[in-house]
Each structure stands twice: as C-alpha cells, then as structure tokens.
C-alpha cells in the first residue's frame, strides 16, 4: 500500500494517475529533500542526473552565461516534475535549479525510474507528456526572451513569479529589482525604469523588495496582445 506521505507528494502531480502498485515501486529508495530559499538543487556544471517531484515551494530552472548573465527558462510549483530529461540524456552543463522560496522535493532513484519506464507504458507516457510540455515551455521562454521587448519579458516574469497574499488577496512578487533583473536576463536599471512606467500606468505598486500586481489581466495583455 502506498504510504500517505508519498500520496501527499504526488497529490498535484500527473504521476498521481498511475496505479498505487507502480507508485510504490517508483518511490522505493526515494528521499525527501528540503531546500531553503536561494538554495540550489542542481549546481552549474553538475553531471549527475536526478529526477524529483516538487512537494512544496517555488523553484526556477535557469541558464548562466560565462559573463554571469542569467536566463530563467522555467518556474516550478508543487506537482511539477524536475529533471525528467535526465532520465534519458545528460544534464546541460550551464543549467541550475534554484529554490525561490523554502521548498521540499521528493527525489526518486534514477535507476528505478529508468527501469520502470522501460517496462511500464503508463509511466513512460506520463514522462513523455511532461518532457514534451517542457520542450514547448523552453521554446516559449526562448521566444519571449529573444523576440519580445524587455518590457514584455519583465512583465512575463512578474506574472510567473506572483503569489497570492492571503491577507490582502493581491498578487505579490517579493523580489529585489536586482533579483528580478537576474531572472529576466537584464540589468537592474532597466527593470527599475520598466517598473516606474508600469506604476505610472497604475498596473503595479512597488515597495521595498516587492511588486504588487494591480491589474493582472492588463499585464497579461502586454505579454500576449489581444487580437480583436
């Protein structure tokens, strides 16, 4: 019988569609990992593949250039599978995974996942769908970064990073301007100018290391203009 702690870990994950018997095999020898905010799950240059499921928290996958520029290619929330491509190929050398908030993950045994994927069609299909969605997301992130304006790109990251404040019900991004610039792959001065413009348009308000999104729908229109 699948243990409750594993059932909770898979609650928001597409792996939850698998049978308890498969999940029981899948979690054999797995470990729980707590990562503090700003902590790293996978470091740059690591050649050690792994696969995990986000249980709690908020993380990002990003690329780093030799000059120190960063490009966020994916944000991850509870239920997301991390490192699925490592089941079938070697990790990218300049890729890293960082916790934005305190996060918890269930780290699966890579050899177990590989062996099960070869014999269990249902698991193989789940992994195939996840990897296909990741490929589409990476292409989308590349398009946003290279084809969109800096304003559109910064707004996209604000929308991706926003979390609901339980006390006010508003969407809030709690980051410094430098951190937001790193995530968006630009510099702090550019982010500061864009935030001032958005504030003048009454789309956001800003405080110390936080941005409150006043009109998410209009902000979304900036990243994906409506066609009437």
C-alpha positions in Angstrom: 0.0 0.0 0.0 1.3 3.4 -0.9 2.4 5.4 2.2 0.4 8.6 2.9 3.5 10.8 2.7 4.1 9.7 -0.9 0.4 10.0 -1.8 0.6 13.6 -0.5 3.8 14.2 -2.5 2.0 13.1 -5.7 -1.2 14.9 -5.0 -0.8 17.7 -7.6 1.5 15.7 -9.9 0.5 13.9 -13.1 2.2 10.8 -11.7 -0.8 10.5 -9.4 -2.7 9.0 -12.4 -0.5 5.9 -12.1 -1.6 2.9 -10.1 -0.6 2.5 -6.4 1.5 -0.5 -7.3 3.5 1.5 -9.8 3.9 4.4 -7.4 5.0 2.0 -4.7 7.8 0.8 -7.0 8.6 4.3 -8.1 9.2 5.6 -4.6 11.3 2.6 -3.4 14.5 4.1 -2.1 13.4 7.7 -2.6 14.3 10.6 -0.3 12.8 13.8 0.8 14.8 17.0 0.4 14.3 20.4 1.9 15.9 23.3 0.1 15.9 26.8 1.7 15.1 29.9 -0.3 18.0 30.8 -2.6 19.4 27.3 -2.1 20.4 25.2 -5.1 19.0 21.8 -6.1 21.4 21.3 -9.0 24.6 23.4 -9.4 26.2 24.6 -12.6 28.5 22.1 -14.2 26.9 19.1 -12.4 26.9 15.9 -14.5 24.8 14.0 -12.0 21.3 13.4 -13.4 18.4 13.2 -11.0 14.6 13.3 -11.1 12.3 14.8 -8.4 8.8 15.9 -7.7 8.1 19.3 -6.1 6.1 18.9 -2.9 6.0 22.4 -1.7 7.6 25.8 -2.6 8.6 27.6 -5.7 11.7 27.0 -7.8 13.3 28.0 -11.1 15.5 26.5 -13.7 17.9 28.9 -15.3 20.9 29.1 -17.6 24.1 31.1 -16.8 26.5 32.6 -19.3 30.3 32.9 -18.8 29.7 36.7 -18.2 27.3 36.0 -15.4 24.0 36.8 -17.3 21.1 34.6 -16.3 18.1 33.3 -18.3 15.1 31.8 -16.5 13.6 29.0 -18.6 11.1 27.5 -16.2 9.3 28.1 -12.9 8.2 25.1 -10.9 5.4 24.7 -8.3 4.0 21.8 -6.3 3.3 18.8 -8.5 5.9 19.6 -11.2 8.5 17.0 -12.1 12.1 18.2 -12.0 14.9 16.7 -14.1 12.8 14.3 -16.2 15.1 14.9 -19.2 18.0 13.5 -17.1 16.3 10.1 -17.3 17.2 9.9 -20.9 20.1 12.3 -21.5 23.0 14.0 -19.7 22.3 17.3 -17.8 23.1 20.6 -19.5 26.4 22.0 -18.0 25.3 25.6 -17.6 21.8 24.8 -16.2 20.9 25.1 -12.5 17.8 24.7 -10.3 17.3 27.2 -7.5 14.6 27.5 -4.8 12.9 30.9 -4.8 11.1 30.1 -1.6 11.6 27.4 1.0 10.9 24.2 -1.0 10.5 20.5 -0.5 11.1 17.8 -3.1 10.7 14.0 -3.3 13.9 12.8 -5.0 13.4 9.5 -6.8 16.0 6.9 -7.6 17.1 7.5 -11.2 17.9 3.8 -11.9 14.4 2.8 -10.6 12.6 5.3 -12.8 14.6 4.3 -15.8 13.9 0.6 -15.2 10.2 1.2 -14.6 9.9 3.4 -17.7 11.2 0.6 -19.9 8.5 -1.8 -18.7 5.6 0.3 -17.7 3.9 2.1 -20.6 1.7 4.3 -18.4 4.8 5.7 -16.6 6.6 6.1 -20.0 3.6 8.1 -21.3 3.5 10.4 -18.3 7.2 11.1 -18.7 6.8 11.7 -22.4 4.0 14.2 -21.9 6.0 16.0 -19.2 9.1 16.2 -21.4 7.1 17.4 -24.4 5.5 20.2 -22.3 8.9 21.2 -21.0 10.3 21.4 -24.6 7.3 23.6 -25.5 7.9 25.8 -22.4 11.6 26.2 -23.2 10.8 27.2 -26.8 8.3 29.7 -25.5 10.8 31.1 -23.0 13.3 31.5 -25.8 10.8 33.3 -28.0 9.8 35.6 -25.1 13.5 36.4 -24.4 14.7 36.9 -28.0 11.6 38.1 -29.8 9.7 40.1 -27.2 10.6 43.5 -25.8 12.3 43.8 -22.5 9.1 45.3 -21.1 7.1 42.2 -22.2 9.8 39.9 -20.8 9.9 41.6 -17.4 6.1 41.6 -17.2 6.0 37.9 -18.1 8.4 37.2 -15.2 6.2 39.3 -12.8 3.2 37.2 -13.8 5.1 33.9 -13.4 6.5 34.9 -10.0 3.4 36.4 -8.5 1.9 34.7 -5.4 -1.4 35.4 -3.7 -1.0 37.2 -0.4 -3.5 35.6 2.0 -4.0 38.7 4.0 -4.9 41.0 1.0 -5.7 38.5 -1.7 -3.5 40.5 -4.0 -0.8 39.0 -6.3 2.6 40.0 -5.0 6.1 39.4 -6.2 8.6 39.5 -3.4 12.0 40.1 -5.0 14.5 42.9 -5.2 14.9 44.7 -8.5 18.3 43.1 -8.9 16.8 39.6 -8.5 14.1 40.4 -11.0 16.7 41.6 -13.4 18.7 38.4 -13.0 15.6 36.3 -13.6 14.7 38.2 -16.7 18.2 38.3 -18.0 18.7 42.1 -18.0 20.1 44.8 -15.6 18.6 46.5 -12.6 18.4 49.9 -14.2 16.2 48.6 -17.0 13.9 46.8 -14.5 13.6 50.0 -12.4 12.6 52.0 -15.5 10.0 49.4 -16.6 8.5 49.2 -13.1 8.2 53.0 -12.9 6.4 53.0 -16.2 4.0 50.2 -15.0 3.4 52.2 -11.8 2.6 55.3 -13.8 0.1 53.2 -15.8 -1.5 52.0 -12.5 -0.7 48.4 -13.3 1.6 47.8 -10.2 2.6 49.4 -7.0 6.1 48.9 -5.6 7.5 48.7 -2.1 10.8 47.5 -0.6 11.7 44.3 -2.5 8.1 43.7 -3.6 5.8 44.4 -6.5 2.0 44.3 -6.2 0.1 43.4 -9.4 -2.9 45.7 -9.5 -4.3 44.5 -12.9 -3.1 41.1 -13.9 -5.4 40.9 -16.9 -4.0 44.1 -18.4 -0.4 43.0 -17.6 -1.1 39.7 -19.4 -2.3 41.7 -22.4 1.2 43.3 -22.5 2.8 39.9 -22.9 0.1 38.4 -25.2 -1.7 41.3 -27.0 -5.3 40.5 -27.8 -6.4 40.2 -31.4 -9.9 41.5 -31.9 
